[in-house]
Amino acid sequence: MIRRSLRHLLLAALLPAFAGPAAAHYLWLEREGDAARLYFGEAAEVREQSPGRLDEMPAPRLWDLSAAAERKLARRAGSFLGEGRVGPHLAAVEEGYAVKDWTRYGHGVVKPLFYARYSPWPVRQAVPAAPELRLDVQPLPGAAPRAAVLFDGKPLAGAKLIVTAPNGWQQEHKADEQGQVALALPWRGQYVLEVVHREAVAGEFQGQRYEAKRHRATLTLVRRDGLAAAGTGTLAPKHAER
């Protein structure tokens, strides 16, 4: 009875913090057995398709960080599929996304760049480095769930990190001076952590001028134990196509 009461108190404390819609589209990684999939959309809302908005991603790249090797990605109807078996730690980058005029959203004319990382949970030791990820969310080893937000390998203090839980609820965190965030991962299942960083550097890409670079990174964590997820906001089912 005491254990059950404590569980209910934990859920009651977490429920008010997980709220709000997803901010915008991003890339995130998932695993199906030994295969890797890269999705575009919002983990709790939509997975873009091809033909469709998935085609906005011209040529993402995938790394098996456990083997320090790049893997080919093949475009499928609802995702990019990594070729061959992969290890437990993955990273992906898309640098070819077109320049966008997002002035009406308050971002100006920007060059978006997308990054994604995948790791199992808990993390027993330091995760492999991913130098391709200029903006990176790394899980930190230890009993308590924590993550570090890095930009060009340095802590990004004050970064806003949005966590989407297995049932679609969300929680927002702010990184400390070391770029670190303490996480609440009470339920078993998949969590997607997302962060955005605006780099005030102008340039040109494919003949289009931009005012700044807009970096967006995710970290997918999968917890195998924990409580059954409360609520009804479940993730969309995985696509079975190959």
Sine and cosine of phi, psi and omega as CSV:
sin_phi,cos_phi,sin_psi,cos_psi,sin_omega,cos_omega
0.00,0.00,-0.66,0.75,0.01,-1.00
-0.90,0.44,-0.68,0.73,-0.01,-1.00
-0.88,0.47,-0.67,0.75,0.01,-1.00
-0.91,0.42,-0.62,0.78,0.01,-1.00
-0.91,0.42,-0.66,0.75,0.03,-1.00
-0.89,0.46,-0.63,0.78,0.03,-1.00
-0.89,0.47,-0.68,0.74,0.01,-1.00
-0.92,0.40,-0.59,0.81,0.05,-1.00
-0.91,0.42,-0.64,0.77,0.05,-1.00
-0.88,0.48,-0.74,0.67,0.00,-1.00
-0.89,0.46,-0.65,0.76,0.00,-1.00
-0.89,0.46,-0.58,0.81,0.01,-1.00
-0.95,0.31,-0.52,0.85,-0.07,-1.00
-1.00,0.09,-0.53,0.85,-0.13,-0.99
-0.83,0.57,-0.72,0.70,-0.03,-1.00
-0.91,0.42,-0.44,0.90,-0.07,-1.00
-0.98,0.19,-0.50,0.86,-0.01,-1.00
-1.00,0.02,0.97,-0.23,-0.04,-1.00
-0.30,-0.95,0.24,-0.97,0.12,-0.99
1.00,-0.08,0.44,-0.90,-0.01,-1.00
-0.98,0.21,0.31,-0.95,0.09,-1.00
-0.91,0.42,0.55,-0.84,-0.11,-0.99
-0.96,0.29,-0.75,0.67,-0.07,-1.00
-0.15,-0.99,0.04,-1.00,-0.02,-1.00
-0.95,0.32,0.52,-0.85,0.03,-1.00
-0.45,-0.89,0.15,-0.99,0.14,-0.99
-0.99,-0.12,0.62,-0.79,0.15,-0.99
-0.55,-0.83,0.44,-0.90,-0.06,-1.00
-0.97,-0.22,0.59,-0.81,0.15,-0.99
-0.70,-0.71,0.28,-0.96,0.08,-1.00
-0.86,-0.51,0.60,-0.80,0.15,-0.99
-0.82,-0.57,0.99,-0.16,-0.12,-0.99
0.91,0.42,-0.86,-0.51,0.03,-1.00
-0.99,-0.16,0.15,0.99,-0.02,-1.00
-0.98,-0.21,0.49,-0.87,0.02,-1.00
-0.95,-0.33,0.64,-0.77,0.11,-0.99
-0.80,-0.61,0.64,-0.77,0.05,-1.00
-0.90,-0.43,0.84,-0.55,-0.04,-1.00
-0.93,-0.37,0.41,-0.91,0.09,-1.00
-0.80,-0.60,0.77,-0.64,-0.01,-1.00
0.53,-0.85,-0.71,-0.70,0.06,-1.00
-0.69,-0.72,0.85,-0.53,-0.24,-0.97
-0.81,0.59,-0.60,0.80,-0.05,-1.00
-1.00,-0.08,-0.03,1.00,-0.13,-0.99
-0.84,-0.54,-0.81,0.58,-0.17,-0.99
-0.47,-0.89,0.58,-0.82,0.16,-0.99
-0.88,-0.48,0.92,-0.39,-0.10,-0.99
-0.92,0.39,0.44,-0.90,-0.12,-0.99
-0.91,-0.42,0.24,-0.97,0.14,-0.99
-0.80,-0.60,0.83,-0.56,0.03,1.00
-0.91,0.42,0.57,-0.82,-0.02,-1.00
0.57,-0.82,-0.42,-0.91,-0.12,-0.99
-0.94,0.33,-0.30,0.95,0.09,-1.00
-0.86,0.51,-0.47,0.88,-0.03,-1.00
-0.96,0.28,-0.12,0.99,0.13,-0.99
-0.92,0.39,-0.35,0.94,0.05,-1.00
-1.00,-0.01,0.98,-0.20,-0.14,-0.99
-0.96,0.29,-0.66,0.75,-0.12,-0.99
-0.35,-0.94,0.93,0.37,0.05,-1.00
-0.91,0.41,0.43,-0.90,-0.01,-1.00
-0.87,-0.50,0.56,-0.83,-0.08,-1.00
-0.82,-0.58,0.67,-0.75,0.09,-1.00
-0.84,-0.55,0.71,-0.70,0.21,-0.98
-1.00,0.03,0.99,-0.14,-0.10,-0.99
-0.92,0.39,-0.49,0.87,0.00,-1.00
-0.90,0.43,-0.53,0.85,-0.01,-1.00
-0.97,-0.26,0.00,1.00,-0.05,-1.00
0.79,0.61,0.73,0.69,-0.07,-1.00
-0.67,-0.74,0.58,-0.81,0.09,-1.00
-1.00,0.09,0.63,-0.77,0.03,-1.00
-0.88,-0.47,0.54,-0.84,0.04,-1.00
-0.96,0.27,0.53,-0.85,0.08,-1.00
-0.91,-0.43,0.72,-0.69,0.04,-1.00
-0.93,-0.38,0.76,-0.65,0.00,-1.00
-0.95,0.30,0.76,-0.65,0.08,-1.00
-0.85,-0.52,-0.04,-1.00,-0.08,-1.00
-0.88,0.47,-0.61,0.79,-0.09,-1.00
-0.80,-0.60,0.17,0.99,-0.03,-1.00
-0.16,-0.99,0.06,-1.00,0.23,-0.97
-0.97,-0.25,0.74,-0.67,-0.05,-1.00
-0.96,-0.27,0.80,-0.59,0.07,-1.00
-0.96,0.27,0.68,-0.73,-0.02,-1.00
-0.99,0.11,0.77,-0.64,0.05,-1.00
1.00,0.07,0.04,-1.00,0.02,-1.00
-0.98,0.18,0.55,-0.83,0.00,-1.00
-0.78,-0.63,0.33,-0.94,0.04,-1.00
-0.99,0.13,-0.13,-0.99,-0.11,-0.99
-0.98,0.21,-0.27,0.96,-0.03,-1.00
-0.89,-0.45,0.82,-0.58,-0.10,-1.00
-0.76,-0.65,0.37,-0.93,0.11,-0.99
-0.54,-0.84,0.50,-0.86,0.02,-1.00
-0.61,-0.80,0.47,-0.88,-0.03,-1.00
-0.64,-0.77,0.65,-0.76,0.18,-0.98
-0.78,-0.63,0.93,-0.37,-0.05,-1.00
-0.94,-0.34,-0.05,1.00,-0.09,-1.00
-0.99,-0.13,0.12,0.99,0.01,-1.00
-0.89,0.46,0.67,-0.75,-0.12,-0.99
-0.93,0.37,0.41,-0.91,0.11,-0.99
-0.89,0.47,0.66,-0.75,-0.04,-1.00
-0.82,-0.57,0.64,-0.77,0.13,-0.99
-1.00,-0.08,0.99,-0.10,0.00,-1.00
-0.95,-0.30,0.58,0.81,-0.01,-1.00
-0.86,0.51,-0.64,0.77,-0.05,-1.00
-0.92,0.40,-0.30,0.96,0.07,-1.00
-0.99,-0.11,0.05,1.00,0.03,-1.00
1.00,0.06,0.20,0.98,-0.06,-1.00
-0.97,-0.23,-0.28,0.96,-0.06,-1.00
0.98,0.19,-0.29,-0.96,0.06,-1.00
-1.00,-0.02,0.90,-0.44,-0.18,-0.98
-0.76,-0.65,0.37,-0.93,0.16,-0.99
-0.97,-0.25,0.97,-0.26,0.00,-1.00
-0.97,0.25,0.62,-0.79,0.13,-0.99
-0.73,-0.68,0.65,-0.76,-0.11,-0.99
-0.85,-0.52,0.64,-0.77,0.02,-1.00
-0.68,-0.74,0.53,-0.85,0.03,-1.00
-0.57,-0.82,0.57,-0.82,0.05,-1.00
-0.71,-0.71,0.50,-0.86,0.05,-1.00
-0.74,-0.67,0.70,-0.72,0.09,-1.00
-0.52,-0.86,0.55,-0.83,0.13,-0.99
-0.97,0.26,0.26,-0.97,0.05,-1.00
-0.76,-0.65,0.64,-0.77,0.04,1.00
-0.97,0.23,0.30,-0.95,0.02,-1.00
-0.99,-0.11,0.86,-0.50,-0.07,-1.00
-1.00,0.09,-0.50,0.87,-0.02,-1.00
-0.53,-0.85,0.13,-0.99,-0.04,-1.00
-0.83,0.56,0.69,-0.72,-0.03,-1.00
-0.97,0.24,0.40,-0.92,0.03,-1.00
-0.88,0.48,0.57,-0.82,0.04,-1.00
-0.93,0.37,0.47,-0.88,0.04,-1.00
-0.71,-0.70,0.99,0.17,-0.07,-1.00
-0.89,0.46,-0.31,0.95,0.03,-1.00
-0.94,0.34,-0.36,0.93,-0.04,-1.00
-1.00,-0.02,0.99,-0.16,0.04,-1.00
-0.90,0.43,-0.64,0.76,0.13,-0.99
-0.96,-0.29,0.84,-0.55,-0.16,-0.99
-0.69,-0.73,0.63,-0.77,0.15,-0.99
-0.90,-0.44,0.93,-0.37,-0.09,-1.00
-0.94,-0.34,0.74,-0.67,0.12,-0.99
-0.96,0.29,0.63,-0.78,-0.02,-1.00
-0.98,-0.19,0.66,-0.76,0.00,-1.00
-0.93,0.36,0.46,-0.89,0.01,-1.00
0.69,-0.73,0.21,-0.98,-0.04,-1.00
-0.94,0.33,-0.59,0.81,0.00,-1.00
-1.00,0.02,0.74,-0.67,-0.01,-1.00
-0.93,0.36,0.83,-0.56,0.03,-1.00
-0.59,-0.81,0.40,-0.91,0.05,-1.00
-0.67,-0.75,0.40,-0.92,0.05,-1.00
-0.86,-0.51,0.72,-0.70,0.06,-1.00
-0.98,-0.21,0.83,-0.55,-0.06,-1.00
-0.82,-0.58,0.59,-0.81,0.15,-0.99
-0.79,-0.61,0.85,-0.53,-0.11,-0.99
0.80,0.61,0.62,0.78,0.08,-1.00
0.99,0.16,0.00,1.00,-0.03,-1.00
-0.92,-0.40,0.54,-0.84,-0.01,-1.00
-0.84,0.54,0.69,-0.73,0.02,-1.00
-0.97,-0.25,1.00,0.06,-0.04,-1.00
-0.90,0.44,0.64,-0.77,0.05,-1.00
0.98,0.18,0.03,1.00,-0.01,-1.00
-0.89,0.46,0.62,-0.79,0.04,-1.00
-1.00,-0.05,0.86,-0.50,-0.04,-1.00
-0.93,-0.38,0.82,-0.57,0.03,-1.00
-0.96,-0.27,0.80,-0.60,0.00,-1.00
-0.95,-0.32,0.83,-0.55,0.09,-1.00
-0.98,-0.20,0.86,-0.50,-0.07,-1.00
-0.99,0.14,0.16,-0.99,-0.03,-1.00
-0.84,0.54,-0.46,0.89,0.00,-1.00
-1.00,-0.08,0.14,0.99,0.04,-1.00
1.00,-0.04,-0.18,0.98,0.06,-1.00
-0.93,0.37,0.39,-0.92,-0.06,-1.00
-0.79,-0.61,0.45,-0.89,0.06,-1.00
-0.65,-0.76,0.64,-0.77,-0.02,-1.00
-0.94,-0.33,0.69,-0.72,0.02,-1.00
-0.79,-0.61,0.35,-0.93,0.11,-0.99
-0.86,-0.52,0.79,-0.61,-0.03,-1.00
-0.93,0.36,0.56,-0.83,0.01,-1.00
-0.99,0.14,-0.20,-0.98,-0.06,-1.00
-0.90,0.44,-0.41,0.91,0.05,-1.00
-1.00,-0.03,0.14,0.99,-0.03,-1.00
0.96,0.29,0.26,0.97,-0.10,-1.00
-0.98,-0.21,0.47,-0.88,-0.04,-1.00
-0.70,-0.71,0.74,-0.67,0.14,-0.99
-1.00,0.08,0.75,-0.66,-0.11,-0.99
-0.94,-0.33,0.44,-0.90,0.17,-0.99
-0.93,-0.36,0.93,-0.36,0.01,-1.00
-0.83,-0.56,0.93,0.38,-0.15,-0.99
-0.97,0.25,-0.41,0.91,-0.16,-0.99
-0.96,-0.28,0.48,-0.88,0.11,-0.99
-0.97,0.22,0.52,-0.86,-0.02,-1.00
0.80,-0.60,-0.28,-0.96,-0.14,-0.99
-0.99,-0.14,0.75,-0.66,0.11,-0.99
-0.91,-0.42,0.66,-0.75,0.08,-1.00
-0.87,-0.49,0.87,-0.49,0.02,-1.00
-0.98,-0.19,0.72,-0.70,-0.11,-0.99
-0.73,-0.68,0.65,-0.76,0.04,-1.00
-0.60,-0.80,0.52,-0.86,0.02,-1.00
-0.81,-0.59,0.63,-0.77,0.06,-1.00
-0.67,-0.75,0.78,-0.62,0.03,-1.00
-0.99,-0.11,0.85,-0.52,0.03,-1.00
-0.98,-0.21,0.90,-0.43,-0.09,-1.00
-0.98,0.19,0.96,0.30,0.04,-1.00
-0.68,-0.73,0.84,-0.55,-0.03,-1.00
-1.00,0.09,0.34,-0.94,0.01,-1.00
-0.04,-1.00,-0.29,-0.96,-0.01,-1.00
-0.64,-0.77,0.65,-0.76,0.03,-1.00
-0.65,-0.76,0.83,-0.55,0.00,-1.00
0.79,0.62,0.67,0.74,0.05,-1.00
0.98,0.18,0.04,1.00,-0.01,-1.00
-0.94,-0.35,0.79,-0.61,0.04,-1.00
-0.98,0.18,0.55,-0.84,0.07,-1.00
-0.68,-0.73,0.40,-0.92,-0.05,-1.00
-1.00,-0.02,-0.43,0.90,-0.06,-1.00
-0.33,-0.95,0.29,-0.96,0.13,-0.99
-0.99,-0.17,0.67,-0.74,0.00,-1.00
-0.89,-0.45,0.97,-0.26,-0.04,-1.00
-1.00,-0.04,0.72,-0.69,0.04,-1.00
-0.73,-0.68,0.83,-0.56,-0.07,-1.00
-0.79,-0.61,0.50,-0.86,0.08,-1.00
-0.76,-0.65,0.40,-0.91,0.17,-0.98
-0.77,-0.64,0.83,-0.56,0.09,-1.00
-0.99,-0.15,0.83,-0.55,0.07,-1.00
-0.88,-0.47,0.68,-0.73,0.04,-1.00
-0.87,-0.50,0.87,-0.50,0.04,-1.00
-0.98,-0.19,0.82,-0.58,-0.07,-1.00
-1.00,0.05,-0.37,0.93,0.02,-1.00
-0.93,-0.37,-0.30,-0.95,0.01,-1.00
0.99,-0.16,-0.04,-1.00,-0.05,-1.00
-0.97,0.25,0.42,-0.91,0.16,-0.99
-0.93,0.38,0.70,-0.71,-0.08,-1.00
-0.90,0.44,0.74,-0.67,0.05,-1.00
-1.00,0.06,0.36,-0.93,0.07,-1.00
1.00,-0.03,0.03,-1.00,-0.09,-1.00
-0.88,-0.48,0.01,1.00,-0.05,-1.00
-0.99,0.16,0.90,0.43,-0.10,-1.00
-0.98,0.20,0.36,-0.93,0.04,-1.00
-0.94,0.35,0.43,-0.90,0.07,-1.00
-0.92,0.39,0.50,-0.87,-0.02,-1.00
-0.92,0.40,0.47,-0.88,0.04,-1.00
-0.93,0.35,0.49,-0.87,0.10,-1.00
-0.99,0.11,0.60,-0.80,-0.07,-1.00
-0.99,-0.13,-0.04,1.00,-0.09,-1.00
-0.94,0.35,0.43,-0.90,0.06,-1.00
-0.90,-0.44,0.00,0.00,0.00,0.00
